[in-house]
Amino acid sequence: MESFPWTEARIGVVADTHIPRRARALPEPVLRGLAGCDLILHAGDIQVPEVLAELERLAPVRAVAGNVDPPDVAEQLGYVRILAVGPWRLGLVHGHRDPPASAARRPRNTLERALATCPGVHCVVFGHSHMPLCKPIEGVLAFNPGSPTDRRRNPQPSYGLLWLNAAGIRGEIVYF
């Protein structure tokens, strides 16, 4: 588990960027919105490492692989990460290894699987569905930033922000 000693942090969150399949580059509103973050998390389906390099110019990046990432990316990143930021533990997964479920059940399945893989976390960051979610489930914040390049059934593309401080963890889905 990697640890960051910060007592407060602003963390940018992206997933399912699918570059170059869904877009040629990260959208400018995402880059502007992530500027000034202490850390950026990418919850998989990156496809090309250049995406992570671009995000690294803004802040340190931690990422996991998703189901469409090539084997070399998956081998380098892995599918599960646990990070400690101050007293808070964050689990980072893509979510594609969850059992099939209805759209209503999918976030709970992802959370349950992530908690089995990442016990003791306060927040699980995931992607795969492209469906934004920021919801506490049984005391753990389930956070999916959606996709900035492939909105699917959402009215707008999105990314996310997490604020961690002594009061807790607060998440926000940012639509653009």
N, C-alpha and C positions, 0 to 999 in steps of 0.2 A: 504494500500500500504506500503510495506516494503522499507526502504530507506538505502542506503549506502552512506556515505559522501565523497567517493573518488573522486578526480579530474581526475585520470587516473586509468584504470583497464584493465586487461587481463582476459577475461571470456571464459572458456571452455564450449562447447555446444555439447550435445549428445542427441540422440532420438532413439527410436525403437531398444533398446538393446535386447529385447525378450529373456532374460535369465531366465530359462535354455532351453527354446524351440529352439532357434537358435544357442546358444553357451553355453558352461559351465561357462564361465567367460568373463569379459571384456578383449579384446585383449591387449597384452602388449604394442603395439605402441600407443594405446589410453591412457593408464595409463602414459606412458612416456611423451606424448604430453600435457597432462593436468597437469602434475606436475608443480608447480610454478604459477598456475592460482590464481587469487584473489577470484574467484567465479566460480562455475560450475552450468550450467543449464541443466536439463534433461526434454525434451519435450514429455515424456510419452511413454507408452508400456514398462514399467520397468519389470513387472511381479512379481519379488521378491524384498523385501526391502533390501536384502543383497547387491544389486547393488548400492543403494544409500549409504549404510554404507561404501562400498569400495571406492566410490568417495569422501566421507567425510574425508577419511584419507589424501586426496590430498588438499582439499579446502572446504569451506562451499558450500553446495549444496541446490539449490531450484529446485523444480520439480512440475510437474502436472501429472495427470493420463491420460492414453490413453484408447482406446477402448478394449484392451485385459487385462488391469489390473484388478485384483480381487476387489470386492466391498470394502474390508477393506482398500486397497491402495487408491482407488478412494475417499473414505470418508476422509481419512487422508490428502490427497494432494489437492483434488479439481481438477477442469478442467481448471481454469483460474487463472493466477497470474499477477500482475503488480508490477514491481520493479522500484525504482528510484535509479540510480547510478550517483551521482553528479547531473548535470542538465539533464541527459538523462533518459527517461522513456522507459522501456522495457516491452512488453507484452509477456507472455509465455502461449501457448496453445498447444494441441496435433494436432487438425485439423480434427478429425474424425466426428465432428458434422456439417461439411460444407455440403451444398447441393451437390448432384452428379454433376460432371462436367468433361469435357474433360481434359486431362493432361495439355493442354495449358492454360485452364481457372482456374484450381485448385488453383494455388498460389494466384491469384487475389481473388477468392472466400474466401480462408482462410484469406487473409489480410483484406478483407471487413468485414468478420464476427468478426475477432479479433479487428478491429478498433471500431466496434459497441459495443463490450464487453469491450474493453480496450481503451477508447477514449484518444487522446492526446499522444499516444506513438510515439517514434521515430524509434523503431525497433520491429518487431514481430518475435519471435522465435517459430517455429512449427515443427512438424514431420509428422507422419502418412503415407505419400506417399513413404518414403525411398528414395526420389529423392532429392539430394542436390540442394540448391538454395541460392544464395546470390545476390539479385537484388533489387535496389531501385524501388519502385512502388509508384508513386504519392507522392514522398518525404518521404516515410517510407521504411526502409530497411526490406525486406522480407527475412528471414533467416531460412533455413532448413538444418541441418547438414548431412542429409542422415542417414544411419545406419552403425554402426561399425561391425555388426554381420549378417546382411541380406541385401546384396547389390542389390538384385533383378536384374533389367536391367542395373545397373551401372557396369562399368568395374572393380571398386575396392570399398571396404568398405570405410567409411569416418566418420569424426567427424568435428567439427567446432571450430573456435576461433573468438572472437569479441574483438576489441581494442576500448576502449572509452577514449577520451581525449578532450581537448579544441577544437581541430579541427573537432571533430565529431565522428561518429561510423564507423569503418571499419571492415568488416567481411572477413574470409578466410575459404574455405572448404579444409580440409586436407585429402588427399587420402593416403592409405597405402597398 
